[in-house]
Amino acid sequence: VTGAIFGFVVMFTPRLASSPWALAALLAVWAGGCAALVGTRIKYAAYLALYTASVIILAQYTGEPGSRGSALFVYSRVADIAIGVAICIVLSYIKPWYAEQAALHA
């Protein structure tokens, strides 16, 4: 959700949304911030935040002056993430061994 919020704010600012250099700089800073979290327990969440922000920003960029992003696109991306999380939660109850450390390193 953090990546979606970041992408939403960036793409709803027309000055940023229509500037490729500003978008590249913001994505580089965002990637650096997410990379700092890779060594922690939330490394997968950091990856999803980076990926979601990148998808929301890059998929909506048109280069037209004054262009903005679509709120519907952001909502659909958040819904996709929620569905994926729900599937993982359901699978963890059906097959609890699926997320164990031994299974992940096999």
Stockholm file with secondary structure:
# STOCKHOLM 1.0

chainA/1-106         VTGAIFGFVVMFTPRLASSPWALAALLAVWAGGCAALVGTRIKYAAYLALYTASVIILAQYTGEPGSRGSALFVYSRVADIAIGVAICIVLSYIKPWYAEQAALHA
#=GR chainA/1-106 SS CHHHHHHHHHHTSHHHHTCHHHHHHHHHHHHHHHHTTTTSTTHHHHHHHHHHHHHHHHHHCCCCTTCCCCHHHHHHHHHHHHHHHHHHHHHHHHCGGGGSHHHHTC
#=GC SS_cons         CHHHHHHHHHHTSHHHHTCHHHHHHHHHHHHHHHHTTTTSTTHHHHHHHHHHHHHHHHHHCCCCTTCCCCHHHHHHHHHHHHHHHHHHHHHHHHCGGGGSHHHHTC
//
